[in-house]
């Protein structure tokens, strides 16, 4: 890849108005309780738990419909046609605000990343604390299924949200000369990052050269109802990792699921962000890629 093309990638990844918190990306249970009638509410999960109890008026997108296996790499983005059909069935439409929630923060974040890739991130929010917080706050749940009509959803794909392996190889190769402001964030556990634990489907343990480790769960409070950390704490977490208003930030993990949390938080904080969807399963299986073992963060 030419240096000009790499520069274009770096420039496109830096947002205008960087470091301005996008508060609309996160909603509280109180806010949602007052606005249920005016949003498209989508649960990301499985049918059994959804039918047992969900927020009134919610529609369901099952996890297995949100990702596909491509070659030997799991949890990849489906085709644009498949995603348009999926969000049409879910009644997402083209204009109404979308609120996502789940029992698992990774799934809600992955859905947000997908909608951002499809050009609809600006009208999509995540319920902080998810379904557990909704129940814990005493709000109504139901097992009744709401009937609704599909609403046409049109993708406006934003290709700069996703980094293919060919581009990442070039960025890694030229990082010292060209991409001194490149920050690669590995969202896996510290053990997997260091290479003391490989993880399923990983051919070679370790991490991508030059990456820093910010495990996905460090973005949340501890306990049975994980919530996003306050903005100053999130800001410190990523500033320490090297993220700045001028940095180009690439998130990856094992298969692109945990990294969706990193991607979401970066965008929430107003930083630029891209996701390497093939992540370390793909990278470690490639014969011409380097892998680093380390005992340091």
Rosetta blueprint (number, residue, H / E / L):
1 X L
2 X L
3 X H
4 X H
5 X H
6 X H
7 X H
8 X H
9 X H
10 X H
11 X H
12 X H
13 X L
14 X L
15 X L
16 X L
17 X L
18 X L
19 X L
20 X L
21 X L
22 X L
23 X H
24 X H
25 X H
26 X E
27 X E
28 X L
29 X H
30 X H
31 X H
32 X H
33 X H
34 X H
35 X H
36 X H
37 X H
38 X H
39 X L
40 X E
41 X E
42 X E
43 X E
44 X E
45 X E
46 X L
47 X H
48 X H
49 X H
50 X H
51 X H
52 X H
53 X L
54 X E
55 X L
56 X L
57 X L
58 X L
59 X E
60 X E
61 X E
62 X E
63 X H
64 X H
65 X H
66 X H
67 X L
68 X E
69 X E
70 X E
71 X L
72 X L
73 X E
74 X E
75 X E
76 X E
77 X L
78 X L
79 X L
80 X H
81 X H
82 X H
83 X H
84 X H
85 X H
86 X H
87 X H
88 X H
89 X H
90 X L
91 X L
92 X L
93 X L
94 X L
95 X L
96 X L
97 X L
98 X E
99 X E
100 X E
101 X E
102 X E
103 X L
104 X L
105 X H
106 X H
107 X H
108 X H
109 X H
110 X H
111 X H
112 X H
113 X H
114 X H
115 X H
116 X H
117 X H
118 X L
119 X L
120 X L
121 X H
122 X H
123 X H
124 X E
125 X E
126 X E
127 X E
128 X L
129 X L
130 X H
131 X H
132 X H
133 X H
134 X H
135 X H
136 X H
137 X L
138 X L
139 X L
140 X L
141 X L
142 X E
143 X L
144 X L
145 X L
146 X L
147 X L
148 X L
149 X L
150 X L
151 X L
152 X L
153 X L
154 X L
155 X L
156 X L
157 X L
158 X L
159 X H
160 X H
161 X H
162 X E
163 X L
164 X L
165 X H
166 X H
167 X H
168 X H
169 X H
170 X H
171 X H
172 X H
173 X H
174 X L
175 X L
176 X L
177 X L
178 X L
179 X L
180 X L
181 X L
182 X E
183 X E
184 X E
185 X E
186 X E
187 X L
188 X L
189 X L
190 X H
191 X H
192 X H
193 X H
194 X H
195 X L
196 X L
197 X L
198 X L
199 X L
200 X L
201 X L
202 X L
203 X L
204 X L
205 X L
206 X L
207 X E
208 X L
209 X L
210 X L
211 X L
212 X E
213 X E
214 X L
215 X L
216 X H
217 X H
218 X H
219 X H
220 X E
221 X L
222 X L
223 X L
224 X L
225 X L
226 X L
227 X L
228 X E
229 X L
230 X L
231 X H
232 X H
233 X H
234 X H
235 X H
236 X H
237 X H
238 X H
239 X H
240 X H
241 X L
242 X L
243 X L
244 X L
245 X L
246 X L
247 X L
248 X E
249 X E
250 X E
251 X E
252 X E
253 X L
254 X L
255 X L
256 X L
257 X L
258 X H
259 X H
260 X H
261 X H
262 X H
263 X H
264 X H
265 X H
266 X H
267 X H
268 X H
269 X L
270 X L
271 X L
272 X L
273 X L
274 X E
275 X E
276 X L
277 X L
278 X L
279 X H
280 X H
281 X H
282 X H
283 X H
284 X H
285 X H
286 X L
287 X L
288 X L
289 X L
290 X L
291 X L
292 X E
293 X L
294 X L
295 X L
296 X L
297 X L
